[in-house]
Amino acid sequence: MTTKRIVVGAHYGQRDWLAQRFTAATMAAYTLVLLGWLVALPELTYGSWAGMFASAWMKVLTMLALIALAWHAWVGVRDIYMDYIKPTALRLALQVITIVLLLGYACWAVIILWSV
């Protein structure tokens, strides 16, 4: 005989734990690439900075890092809301506001990045 498990509330657990680790590793790798590039530059000027982001591979890496940052922030903030904001309506409103802000920031970053 099998017993049916009743899950109350969110059951993200391991998936979110892995997402946090994966996004953190992605952001750390991007930081190392960016630092390596900056160390290799003879001087840091606007031209060299803009030139660094003009290459397609750097734009793609930056986009991956920005997606990882938004995902990392969402998981962390959502968990804080679930732990500390008990009224459901307030928690849902804060989550929607957070999603809208993170999507807005990501779109803004895309506009800035691809305009270089």
Secondary structure, DSSP 8 states (H G I E B T S, - for coil): --------S---THHHHHHHHHHHHHHHHHHHHHHHHHHH-SS--HHHHHHHHHSHHHHHHHHHHHHHHHHHHHHHHHHHHHHH--SHHHHHHHHHHHHHHHHHHHHHHHHHHHT-
